[in-house]
Amino acid sequence: MTMGDEALFASMVMPVVFGPILEKLEKRDIGAAQTLRAALTKAETNHPGLAYDMVKGILRKAELAGKVDMCESLLRLEGLNQSDEFRIDRPEPAFQELNQQSATLKKILSRIPDEIYDRRKFLETIKDIASAIKTLLDAVNSVVNYIQGPENKQLLDQRKREFVKYSKRFSNTLKEFFKNNQKSDVFLSANYLVNQTSVIMKTVKAAC
């Protein structure tokens, strides 16, 4: 595992692992949840990767370190993630469509660990992913006119190019998978694509 992969997991742990837990806590005690979220966010900002280190520490304490595939687990959890962190709170249909398409792509990607063992199902999933990628990019293009300022538009364009790059990388990884059957490479590439989807949503949200 490279340092880049570790950084990817570190960026995913807060929204994928801690985010849903905090949202459930908010329904029971919103004050405590907000205090805990603020503390975790501040700690993560000051010490990037802290949340990921906490998860690894818990796994070691439970003697599960080496028994849990972090890459596969994060990908699976993304399919269950209903967090509002990456949702854009705007009523316009274009933003609602973008919310829907980003969630759809992540959910389809999260099916990979279950369906990669069934060639027929996996091929159908690959088609679904390709369609979801195109639809998401169309949705991003639909909100460009709502973005204020040339710098924000330029940043979003950069995020789109990065997303396309990781989409192509994912496609190449799939081609290699059918030659060498390295599932872990597919899981990792899918997680990068999930993360790039989140980056796009954060960029749009910050600019609106």
Legacy VTK file of the C-alpha trace (Angstrom):
# vtk DataFile Version 3.0
C-alpha trace
ASCII
DATASET POLYDATA
POINTS 208 float
0.000 0.000 0.000
1.379 3.385 -1.025
1.320 6.628 0.953
-1.251 7.866 -1.544
-3.513 4.921 -0.735
-3.142 5.604 2.990
-4.076 9.239 2.361
-7.147 8.092 0.432
-8.338 5.899 3.305
-7.644 8.698 5.774
-9.829 11.080 3.749
-12.671 8.534 3.581
-12.848 7.427 7.220
-14.438 10.605 8.602
-17.381 10.763 6.167
-17.820 7.007 5.649
-17.243 5.642 9.169
-17.757 8.488 11.637
-20.264 10.550 9.620
-23.163 8.051 9.782
-22.498 7.399 13.488
-22.674 11.112 14.277
-25.868 11.540 12.262
-27.527 8.734 14.225
-26.378 10.355 17.466
-27.901 13.669 16.350
-31.346 12.053 16.386
-30.884 11.144 20.052
-28.847 14.077 21.380
-28.148 16.815 18.869
-26.060 18.864 21.305
-23.711 16.005 22.126
-23.462 15.035 18.464
-22.569 18.559 17.369
-19.971 18.887 20.124
-18.406 15.560 19.178
-18.485 16.382 15.465
-16.794 19.740 16.068
-14.110 18.117 18.231
-13.433 15.342 15.706
-13.394 17.767 12.792
-10.966 20.093 14.585
-8.723 17.172 15.572
-8.763 15.813 12.011
-7.983 19.263 10.600
-5.047 19.759 12.962
-3.847 16.172 12.625
-4.880 14.798 9.209
-5.432 11.044 9.319
-6.249 10.955 13.032
-9.654 9.332 12.455
-8.042 6.662 10.279
-5.426 6.026 12.968
-8.235 5.664 15.517
-9.948 3.010 13.396
-6.684 1.124 12.917
-6.058 1.337 16.664
-9.495 -0.104 17.420
-8.893 -2.964 14.997
-5.526 -3.714 16.600
-7.084 -3.640 20.068
-9.759 -6.074 18.907
-7.057 -8.234 17.303
-8.661 -7.691 13.909
-5.846 -5.770 12.214
-4.912 -7.949 9.237
-8.287 -9.679 9.266
-10.228 -6.675 7.988
-9.578 -5.461 4.453
-9.800 -1.692 4.922
-10.073 -1.005 1.202
-12.953 -3.429 0.667
-14.687 -2.414 3.904
-14.676 1.305 3.068
-16.088 0.552 -0.371
-18.900 -1.549 1.106
-19.690 1.064 3.767
-20.024 3.762 1.132
-23.150 2.011 -0.125
-24.755 2.378 3.305
-23.665 5.978 3.790
-26.644 8.352 3.884
-24.597 11.279 5.205
-25.631 14.801 4.217
-22.020 16.003 4.205
-21.770 15.903 0.422
-25.381 16.822 -0.353
-26.053 20.289 -1.739
-28.894 22.070 0.024
-30.322 23.917 -2.963
-33.897 23.475 -4.270
-33.116 23.856 -7.973
-33.674 20.651 -10.002
-30.101 20.758 -11.323
-28.675 20.460 -7.801
-31.160 17.779 -6.799
-30.160 15.804 -9.889
-26.483 16.191 -9.001
-27.174 14.939 -5.467
-29.031 11.946 -6.861
-26.428 11.022 -9.472
-23.461 11.276 -7.101
-25.239 9.018 -4.592
-26.185 6.583 -7.361
-22.609 6.246 -8.615
-21.272 5.630 -5.110
-23.946 3.028 -4.410
-23.205 1.150 -7.635
-19.467 1.199 -6.907
-20.161 -0.196 -3.432
-21.713 -3.301 -5.030
-18.395 -4.330 -6.546
-17.129 -6.475 -3.614
-20.276 -8.615 -3.784
-20.597 -8.865 -7.545
-16.987 -9.187 -8.651
-17.166 -12.954 -8.103
-20.054 -13.372 -10.555
-18.822 -12.486 -14.025
-22.293 -11.926 -15.497
-23.404 -9.663 -12.646
-20.085 -7.854 -12.608
-20.256 -7.080 -16.323
-23.726 -5.601 -15.790
-22.381 -3.557 -12.881
-19.557 -2.246 -15.074
-22.144 -1.063 -17.607
-24.108 0.603 -14.804
-20.956 2.356 -13.582
-20.108 3.653 -17.067
-23.638 5.011 -17.451
-23.587 6.564 -13.956
-20.252 8.283 -14.650
-21.629 9.877 -17.829
-24.851 10.930 -16.100
-22.925 12.450 -13.194
-20.735 14.488 -15.543
-23.864 15.722 -17.336
-25.311 16.725 -13.956
-22.119 18.616 -13.073
-22.296 20.492 -16.372
-25.893 21.457 -15.567
-24.906 23.344 -12.404
-21.972 25.266 -13.877
-24.115 28.350 -14.551
-25.014 28.508 -10.857
-21.366 28.689 -9.807
-20.293 32.182 -8.793
-16.947 33.637 -9.864
-14.373 32.562 -12.463
-12.059 31.034 -9.845
-14.778 28.689 -8.594
-15.687 27.714 -12.151
-12.037 27.051 -12.936
-11.694 24.915 -9.803
-14.787 22.890 -10.698
-13.426 22.362 -14.207
-10.197 21.069 -12.671
-12.175 18.698 -10.427
-14.035 17.406 -13.470
-10.765 16.685 -15.272
-9.465 14.840 -12.207
-12.684 12.826 -12.031
-12.341 11.865 -15.704
-8.719 10.853 -15.099
-9.689 8.523 -12.261
-12.597 7.184 -14.322
-10.167 6.213 -17.076
-7.829 4.704 -14.494
-10.731 2.652 -13.150
-11.521 1.450 -16.677
-7.892 0.406 -17.216
-7.875 -1.385 -13.855
-10.917 -3.391 -14.951
-9.133 -4.434 -18.145
-6.184 -5.632 -16.079
-8.514 -7.447 -13.663
-9.829 -9.655 -16.452
-6.215 -10.619 -17.151
-4.787 -11.063 -13.638
-7.874 -11.326 -11.378
-6.486 -8.819 -8.844
-9.659 -7.851 -6.979
-7.835 -5.585 -4.534
-6.739 -3.301 -7.384
-10.363 -2.926 -8.483
-11.498 -2.119 -4.928
-8.772 0.495 -4.587
-9.518 2.126 -7.928
-13.239 2.191 -7.086
-12.469 3.938 -3.790
-10.467 6.585 -5.622
-13.477 7.161 -7.869
-15.783 7.409 -4.839
-13.423 9.972 -3.334
-13.283 12.022 -6.536
-17.081 12.063 -6.589
-17.044 13.456 -3.046
-14.444 16.061 -4.033
-16.682 17.295 -6.856
-19.653 17.556 -4.502
-17.617 19.452 -1.898
-16.370 21.834 -4.589
-19.877 22.581 -5.857
-21.242 22.904 -2.322
-18.521 25.377 -1.324
-19.138 27.469 -4.433
-22.892 27.713 -3.901
LINES 1 209
208 0 1 2 3 4 5 6 7 8 9 10 11 12 13 14 15 16 17 18 19 20 21 22 23 24 25 26 27 28 29 30 31 32 33 34 35 36 37 38 39 40 41 42 43 44 45 46 47 48 49 50 51 52 53 54 55 56 57 58 59 60 61 62 63 64 65 66 67 68 69 70 71 72 73 74 75 76 77 78 79 80 81 82 83 84 85 86 87 88 89 90 91 92 93 94 95 96 97 98 99 100 101 102 103 104 105 106 107 108 109 110 111 112 113 114 115 116 117 118 119 120 121 122 123 124 125 126 127 128 129 130 131 132 133 134 135 136 137 138 139 140 141 142 143 144 145 146 147 148 149 150 151 152 153 154 155 156 157 158 159 160 161 162 163 164 165 166 167 168 169 170 171 172 173 174 175 176 177 178 179 180 181 182 183 184 185 186 187 188 189 190 191 192 193 194 195 196 197 198 199 200 201 202 203 204 205 206 207
